[in-house]
Amino acid sequence: MPEISESVDVDAPPERVWTALTDWTTQGRWILATDVRPVVGPARGVGGRLVAVTGLPLGGRRLGVVDTMEITRWEPPTRLDVLHTGRVVRGTGTFEIRPRGSGCTFTWSETVELPLGALGRLGWPVAEPVIRAGYRHSLRRFAEFAAAYPG
């Protein structure tokens, strides 16, 4: 299973970064081409469920890949793990926040099961640099978003 892990330094304390990260409905402001929302309630803790849609905007919604997730680890303000349970996106995700001076380092890691069997494995070397570039872009946006987040 391929793994992607990227980090960014954020000029904000870990508590603010955690609050910005777990403000699910604003994740579309920093995750490239993605909207996220809790399935039921605020999704604050182990067992919370989320749904993300990554794709093109169409009529006020996104048309694309649906990614359902369940929170499997919740340790504010340092770590959040999710299990991807969708048809296409499967695997695990981890968000880690480590103090660094007056700010912190934010790391986003994903271990994914490639869809489409052998075709997915063949396509991974082509898709991986594009996906990694999207993560880096999103993390740069997150650093700005979290530094300016109210709180």
N, C-alpha and C positions, 0 to 999 in steps of 0.2 A: 504494500500500500504506500503510495507516495505521500511525502510530508512536505509541507511548506511552512516555514517559520520566518517571520520578519519582525523587526523591532524599530521603534522610533522613540527619541527622547521628547518628553513633553514638559513644557514649562508651567507645570501646575502640580499641586500636591496630590498624592495618591487618592485621597478621599474625593477630591473633585473629579479626577480622572475616572474613578469608579462610578460616580454618579452620572457622568456624561456617557460612559459606556453602557450603563444599564437603563438609560432613558431610551427604551426600545423604539418608540415612535419617531425619534429624531435620528436614528441610525442612517436613514436615507440621505441625510445631509453630508455624511462622510464616507459611507460604503458605496463604492462605485455601482451605479445602476441598480440599486437594491432598496427595497422597502421592507421594514421589519415591524411586526406587531405581536403583542402577546395573544395567545389563543383564548385564555380565560384569566381574568383578574390581572394583577400587575406583573406576574411572573417574577417574583422576588424570592428565590430560594430553590432548593433541590425539588425537582418534580414540576417546576414551572415549565410551561410549553410556549414555544414561539413559532411563528411562521414568517419566512422571508421569501420574497419574490425578486429574482434577479432577471432583468431583461429590459425591453424597450417600453417607454411610457406610451400609453394608448388610451385616450379618453379619460384621463384622470387616474388611471390604474396602470399597473405594469403587466405586460404580456411576456412571460418567460418561464424560467425554471422555478418550481416551488420547492422550498427547503424547509421541512418541518424539523423542529429541534426540541429536545428536552434538556433542561438544566440538570446536570448530574453532580456538580460541585459548586458551592457558593461560599466563598470565603472573603467577605468584604474587608478591606479594600485591595486584596492582593491577587485573588484567583477566581476564575469562573470557567467551568467546563461545560460543554454541551455535547449531546449525542445527536448526530444528524440521522433522522429516521425516514427520510423521503424515498421516493422511488428512484430518483436520479442521484441526489446528494446523500451519501451515506458515509459514516465515519465519525470522527471526533474533532472537536474544536476546543482550544484553550486560549484564554486571555489572561495574561499575567502582568501585574503592575509592581515594579520594584522601585523603591525610593532611590533617588540620585540627587544629592545636594538639596536644593530647594524645590526640585521637580521630581520626575520619575522617568523610568523607561517602561514603555508599553510594548508587550510582545503578543503577537497574534499567530497562533500555530494551528494547522489543520492536518489531520491524517485522513485521507479519503480513500474509499473503495472506488475504483474507476468503473464507470458504467460501460456497458456494451462489450464486456468480456475482452477477447483478443483485440478487437478493434479499438477499444479504449486504451489498452496497453500500447498499441502501435501509435496511437495519436498523442499519447502523453508527451513525448519529447517535443512535439510541435506546440501543444497547448500550454505546457508548463511555463515557458518564459512569458507568455502573454498573461497568464493567470498571476504569476509572480509580480509582473509590472502593475497589474490592477491592485494587488495587495499593497504594494509600495505607495501607489498613488493614494489609495484609501487611507493608509496610515499617516501620510503627510497631512491629508485633510483632517484626520482625527486629531493630530497634535494641535492644529490651529483651533479646531472646534472645542476641544477639552480645555485649552488654555483660556478661551473666552467664555466658557460655560459659566452661567450664573451659579453662585454658591460659594 
